């Protein structure tokens, strides 16, 4: 998992998660839902991540835990990247 990937994840979160906090100040394991991300915003985040990383999240990954933190998103992206390789 690269630093560039985490930077892009944070950009997507800044643009789509509608969080009332500075995304850049969050720890990678911070719970985005506890910080105010709604389920509607998480769908927007998912769609933006798909566009940004040119991937598609399979149905089994469409769960809260995947989009709960920067770490969760990065793990899911790593898994999808390794499947594609």
C-alpha positions in Angstrom: 0.0 0.0 0.0 1.6 3.2 -1.1 1.6 6.7 0.4 0.1 7.9 -2.9 -2.8 5.6 -2.5 -3.6 7.0 1.0 -3.2 10.6 -0.3 -5.8 9.8 -3.0 -8.1 8.1 -0.5 -8.0 11.2 1.7 -8.7 13.4 -1.4 -11.8 11.4 -2.2 -12.9 11.6 1.5 -12.4 15.4 1.5 -14.5 15.7 -1.6 -17.2 13.2 -0.9 -17.5 12.1 2.7 -19.0 15.4 4.0 -17.1 15.1 7.2 -17.2 18.1 9.7 -13.5 17.6 10.5 -10.2 18.0 8.6 -9.6 14.7 6.8 -5.9 15.3 6.7 -5.8 15.5 10.6 -7.4 12.1 11.0 -5.6 8.9 12.0 -5.7 6.2 9.4 -7.8 4.0 11.8 -10.3 6.8 12.7 -13.9 5.6 12.4 -15.4 7.8 9.6 -19.0 6.9 10.5 -18.4 8.0 14.2 -17.0 11.3 12.8 -20.2 12.0 10.9 -20.1 10.2 7.5 -23.6 9.1 6.6 -24.4 6.0 4.6 -25.4 8.2 1.7 -22.0 9.9 1.8 -20.3 6.5 1.9 -22.0 5.5 -1.3 -20.6 8.7 -2.9 -17.1 7.8 -1.5 -17.4 4.3 -2.9 -18.3 5.6 -6.4 -15.5 8.2 -6.3 -13.0 5.6 -5.2 -14.1 3.4 -8.1 -13.5 6.3 -10.5 -10.2 7.3 -8.9 -8.7 3.8 -8.8 -10.4 2.4 -11.9 -11.8 -0.5 -9.9 -15.2 -1.9 -9.0 -16.1 -3.0 -5.5 -17.7 -6.5 -5.6 -20.9 -7.0 -3.7 -19.1 -8.9 -0.9 -17.1 -5.7 -0.2 -20.1 -3.4 0.1 -20.2 -3.3 3.8 -19.6 -0.7 6.5 -16.3 -2.1 7.7 -14.7 -1.6 4.3 -15.5 2.2 4.2 -15.1 2.7 8.0 -11.5 4.1 7.9 -8.7 5.0 5.6 -7.1 1.7 6.7 -10.2 -0.2 5.7 -10.4 1.4 2.4 -6.7 0.9 1.7 -6.9 -2.8 2.6 -9.9 -3.3 0.2 -8.0 -1.5 -2.6 -4.9 -3.6 -1.9 -7.0 -6.8 -2.1 -8.7 -5.7 -5.4 -5.3 -4.8 -6.8 -3.8 -8.2 -5.9 -6.8 -9.9 -7.5 -6.3 -8.0 -10.7 -2.6 -8.9 -10.9 
